Amino acid sequence: MKNPFHIAVTVRDIAEARHFYGEQLGFAEGRSSNEWIDFDMFGHQFVVHLDPTLGPTGRVRQWTNPVDGKAVPVPHCGVVMELQQWEDFRNRINEFITDFVIEPHTRFSGESGEQRTMFFLDPSGNALEFKAFRNIEEQLFKQ
């Protein structure tokens, strides 16, 4: 990976985020404090920051945008993976992710941008998308 991406999101509870991202999703934890945690999300720096205004049951605000007949949550973030890596990840998270925003499926079937994708929320309502192409180099930015 040439340039790892960095993104930071807000969460309602640090312990809850540590459990979800670290224990359930399996992302290694880096530096942390009582207000934030760095996670290794497939080689990218993903940081959660405590937002005490959310309260113990609060959720971050979102809206949706229609894409290929689905209501895609915005904002969202995630990782583009190799196809086998995506399938392995999907199989592993199916053990505890039971409420997908958008179920794992193939989007843009038969088109140059064909991809496998899935969307789900963390406990604070942050939308996560994980997608895969058969050939990332050829398909990622193709029209």
C-alpha positions as CSV (number, residue, x, y, z in Angstrom):
1,M,0.0,0.0,0.0
2,K,1.5,3.3,-1.1
3,N,-0.4,5.7,1.1
4,P,-2.5,4.5,4.0
5,F,-5.6,6.5,4.5
6,H,-6.5,8.2,7.8
7,I,-10.1,8.8,9.0
8,A,-11.6,9.7,12.3
9,V,-15.2,9.2,13.4
10,T,-17.2,10.0,16.5
11,V,-18.5,7.3,18.9
12,R,-20.8,7.4,21.9
13,D,-18.7,5.1,24.1
14,I,-15.0,4.2,23.9
15,A,-15.4,0.7,25.5
16,E,-18.2,-0.1,23.1
17,A,-16.1,1.0,20.2
18,R,-13.1,-1.0,21.4
19,H,-15.3,-4.1,21.6
20,F,-16.9,-3.6,18.2
21,Y,-13.8,-2.6,16.2
22,G,-11.1,-4.5,18.1
23,E,-12.8,-7.7,19.3
24,Q,-15.6,-8.2,16.8
25,L,-14.1,-6.8,13.6
26,G,-10.6,-7.9,14.6
27,F,-8.8,-4.6,13.9
28,A,-5.6,-4.3,15.9
29,E,-5.5,-1.4,18.4
30,G,-2.8,1.2,18.2
31,R,-2.4,4.2,20.4
32,S,-5.3,5.3,22.6
33,S,-6.5,7.5,25.5
34,N,-9.7,7.7,27.4
35,E,-11.2,9.8,24.5
36,W,-9.9,8.1,21.4
37,I,-8.5,4.9,19.9
38,D,-6.4,4.2,16.7
39,F,-7.3,1.0,14.9
40,D,-5.6,-0.7,12.0
41,M,-8.4,-1.2,9.4
42,F,-6.7,-3.3,6.8
43,G,-3.5,-1.1,6.9
44,H,-5.4,2.2,7.2
45,Q,-5.5,4.3,10.3
46,F,-9.1,4.4,11.6
47,V,-9.6,6.5,14.7
48,V,-12.7,6.7,16.9
49,H,-13.2,9.8,19.1
50,L,-15.6,10.0,22.0
51,D,-18.5,12.4,21.5
52,P,-20.1,12.7,25.0
53,T,-23.0,14.7,23.5
54,L,-24.3,11.5,21.8
55,G,-25.1,10.0,25.2
56,P,-25.3,6.3,26.0
57,T,-27.8,5.5,23.3
58,G,-27.2,8.3,20.8
59,R,-26.3,7.8,17.1
60,V,-24.5,10.0,14.6
61,R,-26.7,11.7,12.0
62,Q,-27.0,10.3,8.5
63,W,-28.9,10.6,5.3
64,T,-29.1,8.4,2.2
65,N,-28.4,8.7,-1.4
66,P,-29.8,6.4,-4.1
67,V,-27.2,4.3,-5.8
68,D,-28.1,1.3,-8.0
69,G,-31.5,1.1,-6.5
70,K,-30.3,1.1,-2.9
71,A,-30.4,3.8,-0.2
72,V,-26.6,4.3,0.5
73,P,-25.9,5.9,3.9
74,V,-23.9,9.1,3.9
75,P,-21.4,9.7,5.3
76,H,-19.7,6.3,5.2
77,C,-16.2,4.9,5.0
78,G,-14.6,1.6,4.6
79,V,-12.0,-0.4,2.6
80,V,-11.7,-1.7,-1.0
81,M,-10.5,-5.3,-0.8
82,E,-9.4,-8.2,-3.0
83,L,-12.4,-10.4,-3.7
84,Q,-11.3,-13.4,-1.6
85,Q,-10.4,-11.1,1.3
86,W,-13.9,-9.5,1.1
87,E,-15.6,-13.0,1.1
88,D,-13.5,-14.1,4.1
89,F,-14.4,-10.9,6.0
90,R,-18.1,-11.2,5.1
91,N,-18.2,-14.8,6.3
92,R,-16.5,-13.8,9.6
93,I,-18.7,-10.8,10.4
94,N,-21.9,-12.8,9.5
95,E,-21.5,-14.3,12.9
96,F,-22.4,-11.0,14.7
97,I,-23.6,-8.5,12.1
98,T,-27.3,-9.4,11.8
99,D,-28.7,-6.1,10.7
100,F,-27.0,-4.9,7.4
101,V,-28.0,-1.5,6.0
102,I,-27.3,-3.0,2.6
103,E,-26.9,-6.8,2.6
104,P,-23.7,-8.2,0.9
105,H,-24.4,-8.3,-2.8
106,T,-23.0,-7.6,-6.3
107,R,-23.6,-4.1,-7.5
108,F,-23.5,-2.9,-11.1
109,S,-23.5,-6.6,-12.3
110,G,-22.0,-7.0,-15.8
111,E,-20.8,-3.4,-15.9
112,S,-17.2,-2.1,-15.8
113,G,-17.7,-1.1,-12.1
114,E,-19.1,-4.5,-11.0
115,Q,-18.3,-4.9,-7.3
116,R,-19.2,-6.8,-4.2
117,T,-20.4,-4.5,-1.4
118,M,-22.0,-4.5,2.0
119,F,-22.9,-1.7,4.4
120,F,-23.5,-2.0,8.2
121,L,-23.4,0.4,11.2
122,D,-21.2,0.5,14.2
123,P,-23.0,0.8,17.6
124,S,-22.8,4.6,17.3
125,G,-24.4,4.7,13.9
126,N,-21.3,5.2,11.8
127,A,-21.9,3.6,8.4
128,L,-19.2,1.3,7.1
129,E,-18.8,-0.1,3.6
130,F,-16.6,-2.9,2.5
131,K,-16.3,-3.6,-1.2
132,A,-14.3,-5.7,-3.6
133,F,-13.5,-5.9,-7.3
134,R,-12.2,-8.8,-9.2
135,N,-9.3,-6.6,-10.4
136,I,-9.0,-3.4,-8.3
137,E,-6.4,-1.8,-10.6
138,E,-8.6,-2.1,-13.6
139,Q,-12.0,-1.5,-12.1
140,L,-11.7,0.9,-9.2
141,F,-12.0,4.2,-11.2
142,K,-13.5,2.9,-14.5
143,Q,-16.6,4.6,-15.8
